[in-house]
Amino acid sequence: MHGESALERRFWRYWLAGILLLALQIVLNVWLVNDVSPLGISDHQAAGSAIRVDAIQAGWQASGVMKLALSSMILDCLFIGVYSWGAYAGGRLFASGQNALLSRLGKIITVAALGFCAADYAETISQLVQAIRGQGSDSLAYVAATMRPVKTIAFLVTIFGLLMALYIRRTTRRAG
């Protein structure tokens, strides 16, 4: 990857590292699945009430995986920062190009990366506080559940937007 700008190197390093951290979280989630939380950490994110959070955390405690759940949430905080920074760098990279379509797409990706970062941190910190306390909170569970669809949409915009931008860049380079 010689001849790349610092921004492009930052994009590739952080974006791919973020994707690897996400893959690690997916693997860890297997151990958080039980009868109370059949989707693992996703059930905790979507709980929406203190009663539901308490039931999920009690299930994890009974299964002996509460520390793993905490570790997964901390890993999620790392993922959010790394992935968001990479997606933001990718958005900036494509926004600064000469191709009008790539430039518009890059701006959308940049905004989505910032939105993803804010929404996912709000969700994950709300989860983490409840897990550390060992007790659910209606207000924190509500924040996590409300931010979940926002962060999901923003994440999908970044990942598919960046894949699309890379494809457009590659095909326009071949044609040019």
For each residue, the residues with C-beta under 8 A, 3 or more apart:
1: 4 8 9 12
2:
3:
4: 1 8 9 12
5: 8 9 93
6: 9 10
7: 10 11 89 92 93 96
8: 1 4 5 11 12 93
9: 1 4 5 6 12 13
10: 6 7 13 14 85 86 89
11: 7 8 14 15 86 89 90 93
12: 1 4 8 9 15 16 86
13: 9 10 16 17 86
14: 10 11 17 18 82 83 85 86 89
15: 11 12 18 19 83 86 87 89 90 162
16: 12 13 19 20 86
17: 13 14 20 21 82 83 86
18: 14 15 21 22 79 82 83 84 85 86 87
19: 15 16 22 23 83
20: 16 17 23 24
21: 17 18 24 25 75 78 79 82 83
22: 18 19 25 26 79 83
23: 19 20 26 27
24: 20 21 27 28 75
25: 21 22 28 29 41 72 75 76 79
26: 22 23 29
27: 23 24 30
28: 24 25 31 32 68 71 72 75
29: 25 26 32 33 40 41 42 72
30: 27 33 40
31: 28 40 65 68
32: 28 29 37 40 41 60 65 68 69 72
33: 29 30 37 38 39 40
34: 37 38 59 60 63
35: 38 59
36: 43 55 56 58 59
37: 32 33 34 40 41 43 44 56 59 60
38: 33 34 35 43
39: 33 42 43 46
40: 29 30 31 32 33 37 43 44
41: 25 29 32 37 44 45 69 72 73 76 127
42: 29 39 45 46
43: 36 37 38 39 40 46 47 52 56
44: 37 40 41 47 53 56 57 69 127 131 144
45: 41 42 123 127 144 145 148
46: 39 42 43 144 145 148
47: 43 44 52 53 56 136 141 144 145
48: 52 141 142 144 145
49: 52 53 136 138 141 142
50: 53 54 130 135 136 137 138 141
51: 54 55 136
52: 43 47 48 49 55 56 136 141
53: 44 47 49 50 56 57 130 136 137 140 141
54: 50 51 57 58 135 136
55: 36 51 52 58 59
56: 36 37 43 44 47 52 53 59 60
57: 44 53 54 60 61 66 69 130 131 134 135 136
58: 36 54 55 61 62
59: 34 35 36 37 55 56 62 63
60: 32 34 37 56 57 63 65 66 68 69
61: 57 58 64 66
62: 58 59
63: 34 59 60
64: 61
65: 31 32 60 68 69
66: 57 60 61 69 70 131
67: 70 71
68: 28 31 32 60 65 71 72
69: 32 41 44 57 60 65 66 72 73 131
70: 66 67 73 74 128 131 132
71: 28 67 68 74 75
72: 25 28 29 32 41 68 69 75 76
73: 41 69 70 76 77 124 127 128 131
74: 70 71 77 78 128
75: 21 24 25 28 71 72 78 79
76: 25 41 72 73 79 80 120 124
77: 73 74 80 81 121 124 125 128
78: 21 74 75 81 82
79: 18 21 22 25 75 76 82 83
80: 76 77 83 84 116 117 120 121 124
81: 77 78 84 85 117
82: 14 17 18 21 78 79 85 86
83: 14 15 17 18 19 21 22 79 80 86 87 116 158
84: 18 80 81 87 88 113 114 116 117 120
85: 10 14 18 81 82 88 89
86: 10 11 12 13 14 15 16 17 18 82 83 89 90
87: 15 18 83 84 90 91 109 112 113 116 158 159 162
88: 84 85 91 92 110 113 114 117
89: 7 10 11 14 15 85 86 92 93
90: 11 15 86 87 93 94 106 109 113 158 162 165
91: 87 88 94 95 106 107 108 109 110 111 112 113 158 161 162
92: 7 88 89 95 96 106 110
93: 5 7 8 11 89 90 96 97 106
94: 90 91 97 102 103 105 106 109 165 169
95: 91 92 102 103 106 107 109 110
96: 7 92 93 103 106
97: 93 94 102 103 106 169
98: 103
99: 102 103 168 169 172
100: 103 104
101: 104 105 168
102: 94 95 97 99 105 106 165 168 169 172
103: 94 95 96 97 98 99 100 106 107
104: 100 101 107 108
105: 94 101 102 108 109 161 164 165 168
106: 90 91 92 93 94 95 96 97 102 103 109 110 165
107: 91 95 103 104 110 111
108: 91 104 105 111 112 157 161
109: 87 90 91 94 95 105 106 112 113 157 158 161 162 165
110: 88 91 92 95 106 107 113 114
111: 91 107 108 114 115
112: 87 91 108 109 115 116 154 155 157 158 161
113: 84 87 88 90 91 109 110 116 117 154 158
114: 84 88 110 111 117 118
115: 111 112 118 119 150 151 154
116: 80 83 84 87 112 113 119 120 151 154 155 157 158
117: 80 81 84 88 113 114 120 121
118: 114 115 121 122
119: 115 116 122 123 147 150 151 154
120: 76 80 84 116 117 123 124 147 151 154 155
121: 77 80 117 118 124 125
122: 118 119 125 126 143 144 147
123: 45 119 120 126 127 143 144 147 148 151
124: 73 76 77 80 120 121 127 128 144
125: 77 121 122 128 129
126: 122 123 129 130 140 141 143 144 147
127: 41 44 45 73 123 124 130 131 140 144
128: 70 73 74 77 124 125 131 132
129: 125 126 132 133 137 140
130: 50 53 57 126 127 133 135 136 137 140 141
131: 44 57 66 69 70 73 127 128 134
132: 70 128 129
133: 129 130 137
134: 57 131
135: 50 54 57 130
136: 47 49 50 51 52 53 54 57 130 140 141
137: 50 53 129 130 133 140 141
138: 49 50 141 142
139: 142 143
140: 53 126 127 129 130 136 137 143 144
141: 47 48 49 50 52 53 126 130 136 137 138 144 145
142: 48 49 138 139 145 146
143: 122 123 126 139 140 146 147
144: 44 45 46 47 48 122 123 124 126 127 140 141 147 148
145: 45 46 47 48 141 142 148
146: 142 143 149 150
147: 119 120 122 123 126 143 144 150 151
148: 45 46 123 144 145 151 152
149: 146 152 153
150: 115 119 146 147 153 154
151: 115 116 119 120 123 147 148 154 155
152: 148 149 155 156
153: 149 150 156 157
154: 112 113 115 116 119 120 150 151 157 158
155: 112 116 120 151 152 158 159
156: 152 153 159 160
157: 108 109 112 116 153 154 160 161
158: 83 87 90 91 109 112 113 116 154 155 161 162
159: 87 155 156 162 163
160: 156 157 163 164
161: 91 105 108 109 112 157 158 164 165
162: 15 87 90 91 109 158 159 165 166
163: 159 160 166 167
164: 105 160 161 167 168
165: 90 94 102 105 106 109 161 162 168 169
166: 162 163 169 170
167: 163 164 170 171
168: 99 101 102 105 164 165 171 172
169: 94 97 99 102 165 166 172 173
170: 166 167 173 174
171: 167 168 174 175
172: 99 102 168 169 175 176
173: 169 170 176
174: 170 171
175: 171 172
176: 172 173
